[in-house]
Amino acid sequence: MERGCYFDAWFPRQHCYHPSLPARRLKMVDDLQAYRTTVLVWSALGGGSISLPYLEQEAFGAIDPRFRFYGFVNDSEFIRECQKHGIKVFGIVFEVQGWEFPVELNDAEDAVLSMNELRGAGKPGWLGLREFAQNRYPKLWPPFERYFPNGLYNGQGEEITDLPEQCCSRDIFGNALHARWVECPDREHQAYLMDRNNPAWREYLKAIIRIQIDAGVDGVQLDEAELPLTSLQYGGCFCDDCMRLFREYLQALPPDQHPADLRGVDLSTFHYGHWLRERGYDFQENREDSPLFWDYIRFQRGAITRYFKELADYARDYAVSKGRSVLVSGNFFNLFDQYYSLAPSVDLMITEMRNTRYRQPAWYHYVAGFAGDKPVVVVENPYGGVIPELVDRLKVGKGYDLFRLSLYEAAALGANMSVPYGSWMGSVIEDSFYAPHELCVEIQNFLADHDHLYSQQTYSETAVVYSVESNFQLVSRRDLFADNRTNVSGGGSVPFWDVCETLADAAQPFDVLFFPDGTLREDELQPDDLRQYRTLILPDSRFLTAEQARLLAACLEQGGRLLVIGGLGHNLPESDRQALLSHPGVTQINDGFTLAQLPDGPQAQIEPAANLALHVQRVSEGAAVHLIRYDYDESQDAVPVLPELSLSLRLPQRFETATMYCPNGNPDVTLTHNDGLHHLRLRNVPLYTVVVLT
């Protein structure tokens, strides 16, 4: 298991300013060693969205002796120090952000006297992408032509002379969009919301990647990996490149797939924005009901898959040209299914939660299923969740068990929750997230010392299928369009999540299996991948590829059961669909799922009923039974010890011994067998326990 650190290292009691992260110090490396860290995310070299010369200063700039005195280093030096201790550093490419900052300069315009936080010193001006592209300050920065000797050109062949103006996302009225969630409302700075569909911006991002690799990064992290779908929350994107590419997408559709709304429309001159406005739509209110909306989303899903892969491949190829190799990842925000087609391009899954809670087992099961056999690092989100409250508790010596829950829950359920180190608190709160040092050391030492207890393989006998195409509009309507500054879900029931929450609330082991759309990502699951499952639950899986139908048939022939909730494979030939549904191993349910509907009953039974999650990981020693308890007591500011807990567990083989591991407390366990079940009697059960059966 990777042990991640959310390493922004922003300052306490000050804004978390994008995109330039604070200068690094050697003491930070000491802390990272103490946390047994293996990988840093959001961690280095973010200033490329100000300018490439600014990024080079972050990477290689001289450090004044006054700061050397306290161990300050530039980013390339910091990377080398981390590598001495086996800590992988990811450079962060803020793909969506195009920055302009207020500055104060001396009269000669060869020195910056203040930037972003002004102090009334010197000549006022602006410094950022626009000034870089126009060579506005030749005494401050090398010329644009040094980096792009042949210039940059958009998809219409126009030369770029104003990077933010010509490469940003735009609403239907042509207004430039801003990344409001990173702009601090009490500052003058401006973050344009850039558009990766513009080839000029992709070439600029490649230049950022080159500098990061030259500086020695172990990996490249492409933030805002869904660009420009990000712009939907503000009514975009209708820039020239998006309109051109959408027109080409529609022209390339087979005749039988042409949208009915376009009958009689001349696609050679089609402009989606103009066409919508002629019909009275503004893409602001009820945008999901706009004509061609879902065709537009399909087009953009294809575009983000194509262009993310282009940048990922470029990073690897450039590293090889320098005699190196690098890892690639992105920010797959909340692991929404729009990222599933991007996943083959990454080596490590990194995801920022949408809403951080104190209890989210169903989401972690989804995360583990999305990641498959790739390591996954999760970071918290300050918007719409518990983080501001938790930070305030920790500052006064409270909430330690709540913080422990956050990290141990992820590990128990097959992921890694990163340690915060000055991590993101949004653009409004003037603070960053540092947890108490000794608490971080305690948790990370347990995880590192017991790495053998963690695996991405399980002994779950139930799997819930997530069909990407079946959930396309349903999940997008609920989750895709919320403003990043609030992260409020659109609400509404989603059958997949209803099933997962029911299983999680009943403390049942289960896995999540992904069925891709078959176009942007092809099917990969084989019959052997399903052999461990007694039951596959298919919540409203109205779309199945032919390969998925064959896979389900093979599962049934192997003796597995299918629990079908709602529709199944409505796109299939009716004979193929009925052949599946008529099999004696298939049970159809039209109403909501309950535990009683599992054909073989629950895999785990717990007495007394307890607020916990249970996950059985397949490890080299045998079966690691992870128990994470959520019954935090506000009056005690702790999860109190549970005097006794009985667990009956069905496993595919018999295990003879049980050994307990836990970070705190002195529990014990006895193991007996009866009726083909393992009966575990646990006493003095703390917040987190692992019982290893061998």
BELKA-V430425 format. One line per field, one symbol per residue. ss: DSSP state (H for helix, E for strand, - for the rest). A space follows every 50 residues. Layout:
ss->???
This chain:
ss->---EEE-----------------EEHHHHHHHHH----EEEEEE--HHH- -HHHHHHHHH----HHHH---EE-HHHHHHHHH----EEEEEEE--EEEE EEEEE------EEEE-------EEEEEEHHHHH----------HHHH--- --E-----E---HHHHHE-EE----E-E-HHH-------EEEEE----HH HHHHHHHHHHHHHH----EEEEE-----HHHHHH-E---HHHHHHHHHHH HH--HHH--HHH----HHH--HHHHHHH--------HHH---HHHHHHHH HHHHHHHHHHHHHHHHHHHHH-----EEEE--HHH-HHH---HHH---EE EE--------HHHHHHHHHHH----EEEE-------HHHHHHHHH----H HHHHHHHHHHHH---EE-EEEEE---------EE--HHHHHHHHHHHHH- HHH----E---EEEEEE----HHHHHHHH---------------HHHHHH HHHHH-----EEEEE-----------HHHH----EEEEEEE----HHHHH HHHHHHH---EEEEEEEE-----HHHHHHHH----EEEE-----HHH--- ---EEEE----EEEEEEEE--EEEEEEEE--EE----EE--EEEEEEEE- -------EEEE------EEEEEEE--EEEEEEEEE--EEEEEE-
